[in-house]
Amino acid sequence: MDSPTSSLKTVSDDEEIDYSIKPEFYDSDLDDKDEMWMVKKRDGRTSDAVLSCPACFTTVCLECQRHEQYVTQYRAVFVVNCKVDKDRVVQQNAISSNVGKRRRDSEKRETVSADDETVNPVFCSTCSTEIGVVDGEEIYHFSNVIPSEP
């Protein structure tokens, strides 16, 4: 029995592919179709980025606005593939001062005073990575996401 390394001629996969036949799953118009779907979905509105989960790359927002001062933060009203933990409440000032930093004191984040606006954490519905918060007006504030060109 001859192993592939000891054979006189090894055939590569490229030599076995018949390029004269159109591939079954190829669509040369797919980029144009995707762009038309996005335009229809946004209904003429513009977006600063398309946001994805940093862990699994699932799209979480198609239409958002970049924060004026903190360029890695975004806000949005319409989201996809997100779940909100309504049982956990987080202080707004704790989030804004610690965005992007690993927090070891989860008790500090869950302490609520009457003066502070409270928010709920938002997670990717695919992998459960925490990606931001949602406030009482149902505006999502993303701080742990990957932006891409809209």
ABEGO torsion letter per residue (X at the ends): XBBAAABABBBBAAAABBAABBBAABBAAAAAAAAAAAAAAAGGBBBABBBBBAAAGBBABABBBBBAABAABBBBABBBGBBBBAABBBBAAAAAAABGBBBABAAAAABBBAABBBBBBBBBAAAGBBAEBBBAAGBBBBABBBBBBX
